[in-house]
Amino acid sequence: YPWQIFFIIITEACERFSFYGMNAVLTLYLVEQFKKTMPTEEAEDLSTVFFHLFKFLSFFTPLFGAALSDSVFGKFRTIFYLSLVYALGQIVLSVGAITIVENYPSLPISFAGIFLIAVGTGGIKPCVVSLGADQFKVPEQKTEMASYFAMFYASINFGSLISTIVTPYLRQVPCMGESSCYTLAFGVPGGLMIISLVVFYCGKSKYTVIIPERNI
């Protein structure tokens, strides 16, 4: 059994925690930021627009991730490089939520982080599960591959479930003179993304890596 798939499964669980964790509080964060310069109703409408734009980019960028993987870098390097972008985005978003600095450009910094997250999460989306599938020899390991897919999708549900419960509680922790702590709420998912990146890289020497030979 190709035990290196557990690096991939743990990576996916941490990444899904990261993505759904920041998703759980993103709209609330944007509303609070926009309310500083506009009425509440307008802030809520604009926050909804930006949230859906973020989700659109997150599910549109897999096209580019798949192209990079199949034509240029291969799955491992595509996942690794774009995970760096992803982790950087989470860090930038967390830093953008800092409230103790006067005249701090929170929104521009936060939008930069959100864009990097959309590129990162979308770019790796078509590559992670298929890299795991590459570790199996078929048809000899057909049954084992089926168990891998079951564990992989269970890890998605586990990561997203835990994050959507935990992250709203993190937001309610008072910090920096505020009743809400978005820096913590975004920072913990960012930390999970860094852990995801480290775990994924630890399996590098064990992965079966297929390098693309031509543009398909």
N, C-alpha and C positions, 0 to 999 in steps of 0.2 A: 504494500500500500504506500503510495507517495505521501509520506507524512509532511512534506514541505507545504502541502495545501493548507495546513493549519496556520502557517504564517499569513496566508492570503485570507483565510476566514477571520482571523483576529483583526487583520487590517481592515476588512470590510465592516466589522462590527464597530470598531473605533471611528471609522470614517462616517458611518451612518449616524452614530451618536453626535458627531461634530455637526453634520449637516442639519439634522432634524432638531438638534438642540438650539442652534442659532435661529432656525426657522420659527421655533416656538415663541420667541420674544421679539423677532425682528420688526413686525408691524407695530407693536407697542412702542418700541424704541423710536421708530420713525415718526410716529404720531407725537411723541413727547418732544422730539426735535423740531418738527414743523410747527407745533403749537407756540413756539417761542416767537414766531414771526407772522402767524396768521390765525384766524379763528379755528376753533376745534373742528367744525364740520369740514372745512377746507383741508385741514391737516389730515383728517381721517381719509378723505377722498384721495389726496395725493399719496398718502402712505400705501393705500390699496394699489394704486397705479404702479408705484415703484416695486412693491412686493411681487406683483404679477409679472412685471418686466424681469425681475430677478429670476423667477421660476421659469419664464420663457427662455432666458439665456442658459439656465442650468440644463434644460432639456433640448436646447438647440446645439450647444457646443459639443455634444457627443459626436456629431458629424465630423468635426475637425479632429477630435481625439481618435476616432476610428481611422481617418485618413492618415494621420501621423503614425499611428501604430502599424497599419498595413503597408505603408509606402516608404516610411523614413526610418523610424526609431525602433520598431518592434514593440511588443507589449510592455516588457519590463521597463525599458527606458522611458516610454511614454508615461506610464504610471508614476515612475519616480520623479521625473521632471515636473509633471503637472501637479503632483502631490506637494512639491516644494512651493509651487505657486499657490496652491490651496491653503497650505499652512501659513504662508505669508499673509494671505488675505484674511485669515482668521485673526492673526496677530494685529494686523492693521485695523480691522474692525473693532477689536477690543481696545486698542489705543485710542481710536476715534471716539469711543464712548466715555473717555475721561472727562470729568466735570469740574475739577478743582482749578483749572487754568482759565483766567479771564480772556475773553475774546478768542477762545480756542476754536479753530476751524473744524468742529466735530463732523458736520455733514460732508464736506469734501473728502475728509480722511475716511469716513465711514463708507461713502460711495465707492472709493477706490478699493477698499477691502471687500465690499460686496461684489464688485466686478471680478476681482481676482478669485473669489470663492466660486462664482458662477463658472468661470473658465476652468478652474481646477476640478470641481466636482463633475462637470459635464465631460471634461476631457478624459477622465479616467473611467467614466461609467461603462463604456463598451469594452474596456480592456481587462478589468479585474477578473470577472467571472470566466472569461475565455482563457486567461493565463492559467487559471486553476485547471481548466479542462485540458490544457496542453500537457499537464503533468501525468496524464493517464495514457496507457497504451490500449487502444481499442482494436478489435472487439474483446481482447483478453480481460480488460478491466472495466467492462461495461457496467457491471453491478456496482463496483466501487465508485465509478463516476456518478452514478445515480445518487449514491449516498452523499457524495460531495455536493451536488446541487442542492440536496435537501438541507445540508448543514449550512451552506452558503446563504440560502434565502432565510433560514432561521436566524442567522447572525444579523441580517438586515433588520428583521422584525425585532430582535432583541435590542439592538443598538438604538433603534428609533423609539421603541417603547420606553426604555429607561431614560433617554434624553428628554423626551416630552414630559416626563414626570419630574425629573430633577431640575432642569434648567429654569422653569418658572419659579421654583423655590429659591434658586440662586439669585434671581432678579430681585427678590424681596429682601435680601440681606442689606441692611443700611451700610453705606460706605461713602467716603468723601463728602460728608455733610448732606447726603441725599437719602431719601427713603428707599430708593431703588439702586441696584448696583449692576448696571448693564455691562460694565467692564468685566465683572466676575462672570456674569451670565454668558458673555461671549468668550471670555478667557478660558473657561473650563473646556468647552468644545474645541477651542484652539489647542489646548494641551492634549486632548485626545487625538487631534489630527497629527500632532507631532509624534505621539506614541505610535500611531498608525504607520507613519513614515518610517520610524525606527524599526518596528517589527517587520515591516515589509522588506526593508533592506537587509535585515538579518538573514533572510532566506535566500539571498542573492546567489550564493555558491551552490545551492541545492536545486534551484529552478531549472526546468527544461525551457530554454529560451530560444525561440525561433526568430531569426533575423530575416526581415523581408528581402528577397533577392531582386524584386522588380515591382514597379508600380502596377497595382491591379486595377 
